Amino acid sequence: MTLASLELTRLEIPFRVPFKHASAERRATESAWVEARSVDGHLGHGESCPRAYVTGEDLDTVQAFLARHGADLIRDVSAVGDVVRWVDERRADIDANPAAWCAIELALLDLLAREEGRSVEAILGLPELQGTFHYSAVIGDGDGASVATVVARYRALGFSDYKLKLCGVLARDREKLACIGCQERLRLDANNLWSTAAEAAAYLRALDHPIFALEEPLGPNQHAALARLAASTGTRIIVDESFLRAEQLRCLAGPRQQWIINLRVSKMGGLVRSLRVVDAARRRGIPVIVGAQVGETSLLTRAALTVAHQARDLLIAQEGAFGSLLLETDVCDPPLMFGEGGRLMWQASGVAGFGLTIARLGQRPGSSPSTSASTAGSTLAFTVRRSSPSTRAVS
């Protein structure tokens, strides 16, 4: 395969309803979209969600990353081994820019697989994707009435696994918990609310509600304090912003049963690194959640299925797959999303790449090519072409 270009687009799709948690409130996607094109005209697509409060990235840093490395990638990548080698040789740069690399890597893997007429799993030497995947209900912050409405909808669909975003206001969080009740398996996500383990422990006691696990109660990377919190409260701790790479497994001290890793493809830096985390977690006996960032399209949902399929023996829960239930439109036609009971079944066989049909950016899925839709994508931001070794902006 010979690469012709790498193109970066800012992807903005409005949400049907706002989604709020302790770190941010979102009304639209804010994603990086990369299209990789071969000289033979095949296309591969990649996506990531750069977030300053997760990895320190934004869309400007993604563009800067492509500016630094795009020409080298076009010159050096012609097979899947080149992608893996790039991950190994540029580890420090990817550590600092995981979302930037994720969008590029997914586009490259999709393109390489499509060139060969095989699935992404096949070119990575993995078993083909198959079977049913089960997703959690995820509930953002809101008043009691809005949370009760969301919970009722999830219950009508047959969900039994829940994740609730805390806000840190005791009366409000108690009201939300009362809407959910005690019968479901419940995880709480604090999104780095408290400064100390003692503050977090006191809040849990005040909530006085049974939970399965607590996600990111403290500021990122306070692993020793998180271990103390787990020991003092008997609560399992989910690390998310505090776990961005496999090397951080050494930070998870103490009993392995007190830890759960929230593995989101975008923040981990793509598929190759995510799969390595699964392997390393398996060796340590630490379970994982295959999570999602708010506003992901079906492309990141599909990439996460690859990880979840490899992690089935470790898998505590899956998050995401909201598709057009959250987004006004998706880039894929049809969108990939859960149905009743949070189930998503992958039935495709003989697919190439990720096996998705991508609508043209700026066009709603299912619409005719002449129908424009500014909500589906914004102006192309940056491109690198084989014919021009320098990177340049595109208006």
C-alpha positions as a Python dict, from the first residue, in 0.01 Angstrom:
ca = {
    (1, 'M'): (0, 0, 0),
    (2, 'T'): (123, 349, -85),
    (3, 'L'): (-21, 642, 106),
    (4, 'A'): (-129, 945, -96),
    (5, 'S'): (-258, 1174, 181),
    (6, 'L'): (-365, 1218, 540),
    (7, 'E'): (-641, 1470, 600),
    (8, 'L'): (-760, 1606, 933),
    (9, 'T'): (-1112, 1739, 988),
    (10, 'R'): (-1274, 1890, 1293),
    (11, 'L'): (-1593, 1690, 1349),
    (12, 'E'): (-1884, 1870, 1513),
    (13, 'I'): (-2223, 1702, 1552),
    (14, 'P'): (-2488, 1846, 1786),
    (15, 'F'): (-2626, 1627, 2065),
    (16, 'R'): (-2997, 1565, 2094),
    (17, 'V'): (-2965, 1654, 2464),
    (18, 'P'): (-2671, 1807, 2657),
    (19, 'F'): (-2452, 1571, 2862),
    (20, 'K'): (-2301, 1700, 3185),
    (21, 'H'): (-2052, 1569, 3440),
    (22, 'A'): (-1818, 1720, 3698),
    (23, 'S'): (-1544, 1803, 3445),
    (24, 'A'): (-1747, 1937, 3152),
    (25, 'E'): (-2083, 1990, 2987),
    (26, 'R'): (-2114, 1904, 2617),
    (27, 'R'): (-2376, 1989, 2359),
    (28, 'A'): (-2188, 1863, 2053),
    (29, 'T'): (-1902, 1639, 1954),
    (30, 'E'): (-1554, 1786, 1948),
    (31, 'S'): (-1362, 1520, 1764),
    (32, 'A'): (-1068, 1477, 1533),
    (33, 'W'): (-1151, 1295, 1210),
    (34, 'V'): (-871, 1162, 987),
    (35, 'E'): (-904, 1029, 635),
    (36, 'A'): (-617, 825, 493),
    (37, 'R'): (-613, 784, 114),
    (38, 'S'): (-396, 545, -88),
    (39, 'V'): (-265, 614, -437),
    (40, 'D'): (-509, 344, -554),
    (41, 'G'): (-800, 553, -424),
    (42, 'H'): (-895, 347, -120),
    (43, 'L'): (-999, 536, 194),
    (44, 'G'): (-955, 464, 562),
    (45, 'H'): (-1113, 661, 844),
    (46, 'G'): (-1010, 734, 1201),
    (47, 'E'): (-1153, 927, 1495),
    (48, 'S'): (-1049, 1046, 1838),
    (49, 'C'): (-1178, 1274, 2114),
    (50, 'P'): (-897, 1499, 2239),
    (51, 'R'): (-982, 1633, 2584),
    (52, 'A'): (-768, 1871, 2787),
    (53, 'Y'): (-893, 1725, 3117),
    (54, 'V'): (-813, 1368, 3008),
    (55, 'T'): (-487, 1375, 2810),
    (56, 'G'): (-405, 1747, 2792),
    (57, 'E'): (-493, 1757, 2421),
    (58, 'D'): (-720, 1963, 2203),
    (59, 'L'): (-778, 1992, 1830),
    (60, 'D'): (-486, 2232, 1793),
    (61, 'T'): (-242, 1983, 1943),
    (62, 'V'): (-380, 1712, 1713),
    (63, 'Q'): (-311, 1934, 1413),
    (64, 'A'): (38, 2011, 1543),
    (65, 'F'): (108, 1638, 1578),
    (66, 'L'): (5, 1574, 1219),
    (67, 'A'): (216, 1869, 1107),
    (68, 'R'): (522, 1716, 1273),
    (69, 'H'): (475, 1358, 1162),
    (70, 'G'): (245, 1345, 860),
    (71, 'A'): (514, 1351, 593),
    (72, 'D'): (713, 1077, 768),
    (73, 'L'): (402, 860, 799),
    (74, 'I'): (319, 895, 432),
    (75, 'R'): (675, 800, 343),
    (76, 'D'): (721, 515, 593),
    (77, 'V'): (386, 336, 636),
    (78, 'S'): (295, 75, 375),
    (79, 'A'): (200, -226, 592),
    (80, 'V'): (56, -304, 933),
    (81, 'G'): (406, -383, 1065),
    (82, 'D'): (504, -23, 993),
    (83, 'V'): (217, 101, 1210),
    (84, 'V'): (322, -124, 1499),
    (85, 'R'): (685, -21, 1457),
    (86, 'W'): (582, 345, 1463),
    (87, 'V'): (399, 288, 1794),
    (88, 'D'): (714, 137, 1942),
    (89, 'E'): (963, 390, 1807),
    (90, 'R'): (757, 703, 1886),
    (91, 'R'): (626, 596, 2226),
    (92, 'A'): (716, 917, 2410),
    (93, 'D'): (550, 1137, 2149),
    (94, 'I'): (236, 920, 2149),
    (95, 'D'): (235, 922, 2531),
    (96, 'A'): (202, 1300, 2509),
    (97, 'N'): (-47, 1291, 2218),
    (98, 'P'): (-252, 970, 2244),
    (99, 'A'): (-572, 1107, 2090),
    (100, 'A'): (-382, 1257, 1798),
    (101, 'W'): (-220, 923, 1722),
    (102, 'C'): (-544, 731, 1777),
    (103, 'A'): (-726, 909, 1492),
    (104, 'I'): (-430, 858, 1258),
    (105, 'E'): (-372, 495, 1355),
    (106, 'L'): (-736, 395, 1310),
    (107, 'A'): (-742, 556, 966),
    (108, 'L'): (-423, 374, 866),
    (109, 'L'): (-547, 36, 991),
    (110, 'D'): (-883, 83, 818),
    (111, 'L'): (-708, 174, 493),
    (112, 'L'): (-455, -111, 508),
    (113, 'A'): (-732, -364, 572),
    (114, 'R'): (-950, -226, 294),
    (115, 'E'): (-656, -244, 53),
    (116, 'E'): (-627, -616, 133),
    (117, 'G'): (-1003, -676, 140),
    (118, 'R'): (-977, -807, 497),
    (119, 'S'): (-1096, -694, 839),
    (120, 'V'): (-886, -488, 1078),
    (121, 'E'): (-883, -791, 1309),
    (122, 'A'): (-740, -1008, 1032),
    (123, 'I'): (-448, -779, 954),
    (124, 'L'): (-370, -752, 1326),
    (125, 'G'): (-367, -1132, 1361),
    (126, 'L'): (-673, -1136, 1588),
    (127, 'P'): (-980, -1361, 1583),
    (128, 'E'): (-1260, -1220, 1370),
    (129, 'L'): (-1512, -1004, 1552),
    (130, 'Q'): (-1836, -1181, 1634),
    (131, 'G'): (-2108, -1217, 1893),
    (132, 'T'): (-2311, -999, 2123),
    (133, 'F'): (-2182, -711, 2334),
    (134, 'H'): (-2365, -568, 2637),
    (135, 'Y'): (-2355, -198, 2725),
    (136, 'S'): (-2413, -8, 3048),
    (137, 'A'): (-2663, 270, 3096),
    (138, 'V'): (-2467, 593, 3151),
    (139, 'I'): (-2645, 878, 3329),
    (140, 'G'): (-2504, 1231, 3335),
    (141, 'D'): (-2558, 1500, 3593),
    (142, 'G'): (-2903, 1660, 3616),
    (143, 'D'): (-3188, 1733, 3851),
    (144, 'G'): (-3402, 1456, 3993),
    (145, 'A'): (-3676, 1490, 3734),
    (146, 'S'): (-3442, 1466, 3436),
    (147, 'V'): (-3252, 1172, 3586),
    (148, 'A'): (-3579, 993, 3663),
    (149, 'T'): (-3685, 1034, 3300),
    (150, 'V'): (-3355, 892, 3172),
    (151, 'V'): (-3366, 601, 3417),
    (152, 'A'): (-3722, 517, 3311),
    (153, 'R'): (-3612, 501, 2948),
    (154, 'Y'): (-3321, 272, 3030),
    (155, 'R'): (-3544, 45, 3237),
    (156, 'A'): (-3796, 27, 2954),
    (157, 'L'): (-3512, -99, 2734),
    (158, 'G'): (-3420, -364, 2990),
    (159, 'F'): (-3089, -225, 3122),
    (160, 'S'): (-2958, -366, 3450),
    (161, 'D'): (-2606, -218, 3462),
    (162, 'Y'): (-2574, 153, 3541),
    (163, 'K'): (-2310, 423, 3568),
    (164, 'L'): (-2400, 756, 3730),
    (165, 'K'): (-2203, 1079, 3710),
    (166, 'L'): (-2170, 1251, 4048),
    (167, 'C'): (-2172, 1629, 4087),
    (168, 'G'): (-2044, 1656, 4446),
    (169, 'V'): (-2358, 1823, 4582),
    (170, 'L'): (-2481, 1573, 4836),
    (171, 'A'): (-2854, 1646, 4818),
    (172, 'R'): (-2851, 1637, 4439),
    (173, 'D'): (-2650, 1316, 4419),
    (174, 'R'): (-2877, 1150, 4676),
    (175, 'E'): (-3179, 1250, 4468),
    (176, 'K'): (-3027, 1093, 4158),
    (177, 'L'): (-2941, 773, 4345),
    (178, 'A'): (-3298, 750, 4472),
    (179, 'C'): (-3415, 748, 4109),
    (180, 'I'): (-3196, 448, 4033),
    (181, 'G'): (-3256, 249, 4348),
    (182, 'C'): (-3049, -41, 4480),
    (183, 'Q'): (-3142, -329, 4255),
    (184, 'E'): (-2905, -252, 3965),
    (185, 'R'): (-2530, -298, 3957),
    (186, 'L'): (-2417, 61, 3992),
    (187, 'R'): (-2089, 240, 3929),
    (188, 'L'): (-2033, 601, 4034),
    (189, 'D'): (-1809, 833, 3831),
    (190, 'A'): (-1672, 1131, 4022),
    (191, 'N'): (-1462, 1275, 3738),
    (192, 'N'): (-1185, 1384, 3980),
    (193, 'L'): (-1414, 1564, 4227),
    (194, 'W'): (-1213, 1548, 4552),
    (195, 'S'): (-866, 1647, 4663),
    (196, 'T'): (-804, 1378, 4923),
    (197, 'A'): (-901, 1020, 4995),
    (198, 'A'): (-1050, 1131, 5327),
    (199, 'E'): (-1288, 1372, 5150),
    (200, 'A'): (-1396, 1102, 4907),
    (201, 'A'): (-1448, 847, 5184),
    (202, 'A'): (-1659, 1092, 5386),
    (203, 'Y'): (-1877, 1164, 5083),
    (204, 'L'): (-1933, 794, 5017),
    (205, 'R'): (-2039, 745, 5378),
    (206, 'A'): (-2279, 1037, 5348),
    (207, 'L'): (-2430, 897, 5028),
    (208, 'D'): (-2496, 569, 5211),
    (209, 'H'): (-2579, 381, 4892),
    (210, 'P'): (-2447, 41, 4778),
    (211, 'I'): (-2220, 64, 4474),
    (212, 'F'): (-2015, -176, 4267),
    (213, 'A'): (-1719, 59, 4207),
    (214, 'L'): (-1611, 424, 4213),
    (215, 'E'): (-1441, 590, 3915),
    (216, 'E'): (-1176, 862, 3941),
    (217, 'P'): (-1266, 1016, 4277),
    (218, 'L'): (-941, 1216, 4307),
    (219, 'G'): (-724, 1426, 4079),
    (220, 'P'): (-546, 1221, 3812),
    (221, 'N'): (-255, 992, 3898),
    (222, 'Q'): (-293, 986, 4277),
    (223, 'H'): (-255, 609, 4272),
    (224, 'A'): (-128, 568, 4628),
    (225, 'A'): (-418, 774, 4764),
    (226, 'L'): (-662, 574, 4552),
    (227, 'A'): (-524, 253, 4702),
    (228, 'R'): (-575, 394, 5053),
    (229, 'L'): (-932, 490, 4964),
    (230, 'A'): (-1004, 141, 4834),
    (231, 'A'): (-859, -16, 5149),
    (232, 'S'): (-1044, 212, 5390),
    (233, 'T'): (-1386, 188, 5223),
    (234, 'G'): (-1379, -157, 5062),
    (235, 'T'): (-1475, 10, 4734),
    (236, 'R'): (-1326, -97, 4402),
    (237, 'I'): (-1157, 190, 4220),
    (238, 'I'): (-1189, 246, 3845),
    (239, 'V'): (-893, 432, 3696),
    (240, 'D'): (-960, 636, 3383),
    (241, 'E'): (-778, 970, 3360),
    (242, 'S'): (-524, 805, 3594),
    (243, 'F'): (-448, 528, 3344),
    (244, 'L'): (-331, 624, 2995),
    (245, 'R'): (-70, 359, 2912),
    (246, 'A'): (27, 1, 2996),
    (247, 'E'): (332, 112, 3196),
    (248, 'Q'): (101, 259, 3461),
    (249, 'L'): (3, -91, 3571),
    (250, 'R'): (300, -75, 3806),
    (251, 'C'): (125, 213, 3986),
    (252, 'L'): (-173, -6, 4079),
    (253, 'A'): (-37, -141, 4404),
    (254, 'G'): (-216, -357, 4657),
    (255, 'P'): (-476, -627, 4598),
    (256, 'R'): (-555, -663, 4230),
    (257, 'Q'): (-926, -706, 4302),
    (258, 'Q'): (-950, -342, 4417),
    (259, 'W'): (-867, -206, 4070),
    (260, 'I'): (-1058, -180, 3741),
    (261, 'I'): (-913, -13, 3431),
    (262, 'N'): (-1140, 201, 3214),
    (263, 'L'): (-991, 145, 2872),
    (264, 'R'): (-1099, 405, 2616),
    (265, 'V'): (-936, 370, 2274),
    (266, 'S'): (-895, 743, 2217),
    (267, 'K'): (-718, 821, 2545),
    (268, 'M'): (-503, 506, 2527),
    (269, 'G'): (-360, 609, 2190),
    (270, 'G'): (-531, 374, 1947),
    (271, 'L'): (-591, 4, 1900),
    (272, 'V'): (-238, -134, 1924),
    (273, 'R'): (-174, 27, 2260),
    (274, 'S'): (-523, -61, 2388),
    (275, 'L'): (-472, -427, 2301),
    (276, 'R'): (-139, -424, 2481),
    (277, 'V'): (-313, -294, 2793),
    (278, 'V'): (-557, -586, 2771),
    (279, 'D'): (-267, -831, 2754),
    (280, 'A'): (-85, -665, 3044),
    (281, 'A'): (-401, -646, 3255),
    (282, 'R'): (-465, -1016, 3192),
    (283, 'R'): (-119, -1101, 3322),
    (284, 'R'): (-193, -903, 3639),
    (285, 'G'): (-547, -1035, 3674),
    (286, 'I'): (-698, -685, 3668),
    (287, 'P'): (-1040, -650, 3500),
    (288, 'V'): (-1127, -379, 3250),
    (289, 'I'): (-1416, -166, 3134),
    (290, 'V'): (-1410, -80, 2766),
    (291, 'G'): (-1532, 276, 2793),
    (292, 'A'): (-1616, 564, 2564),
    (293, 'Q'): (-1585, 939, 2558),
    (294, 'V'): (-1900, 1145, 2522),
    (295, 'G'): (-1973, 1220, 2159),
    (296, 'E'): (-1799, 927, 1993),
    (297, 'T'): (-1942, 824, 1659),
    (298, 'S'): (-1989, 468, 1537),
    (299, 'L'): (-1627, 453, 1424),
    (300, 'L'): (-1484, 464, 1776),
    (301, 'T'): (-1765, 232, 1885),
    (302, 'R'): (-1644, -17, 1624),
    (303, 'A'): (-1280, 16, 1727),
    (304, 'A'): (-1379, -46, 2089),
    (305, 'L'): (-1551, -370, 1986),
    (306, 'T'): (-1213, -504, 1875),
    (307, 'V'): (-1077, -439, 2223),
    (308, 'A'): (-1384, -575, 2404),
    (309, 'H'): (-1374, -895, 2200),
    (310, 'Q'): (-1013, -954, 2301),
    (311, 'A'): (-1091, -873, 2665),
    (312, 'R'): (-1405, -1084, 2715),
    (313, 'D'): (-1249, -1281, 3002),
    (314, 'L'): (-1161, -955, 3181),
    (315, 'L'): (-1461, -746, 3081),
    (316, 'I'): (-1663, -587, 3362),
    (317, 'A'): (-1871, -357, 3140),
    (318, 'Q'): (-1888, -166, 2813),
    (319, 'E'): (-1985, 197, 2767),
    (320, 'G'): (-2083, 400, 2462),
    (321, 'A'): (-2255, 284, 2142),
    (322, 'F'): (-2511, 566, 2169),
    (323, 'G'): (-2500, 652, 1798),
    (324, 'S'): (-2796, 862, 1690),
    (325, 'L'): (-2962, 816, 2030),
    (326, 'L'): (-2729, 1096, 2144),
    (327, 'L'): (-2602, 1247, 1818),
    (328, 'E'): (-2833, 1430, 1580),
    (329, 'T'): (-2666, 1229, 1308),
    (330, 'D'): (-2382, 979, 1285),
    (331, 'V'): (-2105, 957, 1027),
    (332, 'C'): (-2193, 592, 965),
    (333, 'D'): (-2493, 458, 778),
    (334, 'P'): (-2642, 271, 952),
    (335, 'P'): (-2508, 385, 1290),
    (336, 'L'): (-2360, 125, 1520),
    (337, 'M'): (-2547, 139, 1852),
    (338, 'F'): (-2705, -70, 2125),
    (339, 'G'): (-3063, -189, 2128),
    (340, 'E'): (-3286, -351, 2388),
    (341, 'G'): (-3108, -458, 2703),
    (342, 'G'): (-2802, -265, 2590),
    (343, 'R'): (-2717, -540, 2342),
    (344, 'L'): (-2520, -486, 2023),
    (345, 'M'): (-2469, -783, 1793),
    (346, 'W'): (-2195, -788, 1532),
    (347, 'Q'): (-2307, -1010, 1246),
    (348, 'A'): (-2096, -887, 955),
    (349, 'S'): (-1870, -1137, 782),
    (350, 'G'): (-1617, -1090, 508),
    (351, 'V'): (-1596, -717, 580),
    (352, 'A'): (-1304, -498, 479),
    (353, 'G'): (-1150, -256, 725),
    (354, 'F'): (-1385, -174, 1010),
    (355, 'G'): (-1679, -280, 793),
    (356, 'L'): (-1864, 52, 824),
    (357, 'T'): (-2025, 266, 556),
    (358, 'I'): (-1906, 623, 610),
    (359, 'A'): (-2120, 911, 489),
    (360, 'R'): (-1939, 1201, 328),
    (361, 'L'): (-1861, 1468, 587),
    (362, 'G'): (-2106, 1750, 544),
    (363, 'Q'): (-2375, 1504, 434),
    (364, 'R'): (-2626, 1338, 663),
    (365, 'P'): (-2624, 957, 646),
    (366, 'G'): (-2899, 841, 414),
    (367, 'S'): (-2928, 1175, 233),
    (368, 'S'): (-2852, 1235, -132),
    (369, 'P'): (-2510, 1377, -224),
    (370, 'S'): (-2672, 1709, -311),
    (371, 'T'): (-2812, 1750, 41),
    (372, 'S'): (-2577, 1952, 261),
    (373, 'A'): (-2567, 1928, 639),
    (374, 'S'): (-2332, 2156, 825),
    (375, 'T'): (-2395, 1957, 1143),
    (376, 'A'): (-2216, 1649, 1010),
    (377, 'G'): (-1873, 1801, 973),
    (378, 'S'): (-1681, 2127, 952),
    (379, 'T'): (-1427, 2261, 705),
    (380, 'L'): (-1119, 2052, 640),
    (381, 'A'): (-848, 2175, 874),
    (382, 'F'): (-520, 2018, 760),
    (383, 'T'): (-378, 1785, 499),
    (384, 'V'): (-49, 1617, 414),
    (385, 'R'): (4, 1486, 59),
    (386, 'R'): (268, 1260, -89),
    (387, 'S'): (330, 1506, -371),
    (388, 'S'): (420, 1779, -121),
    (389, 'P'): (660, 1683, 159),
    (390, 'S'): (565, 1988, 363),
    (391, 'T'): (246, 2006, 563),
    (392, 'R'): (8, 2287, 484),
    (393, 'A'): (-325, 2419, 597),
    (394, 'V'): (-632, 2369, 382),
    (395, 'S'): (-916, 2614, 385),
}
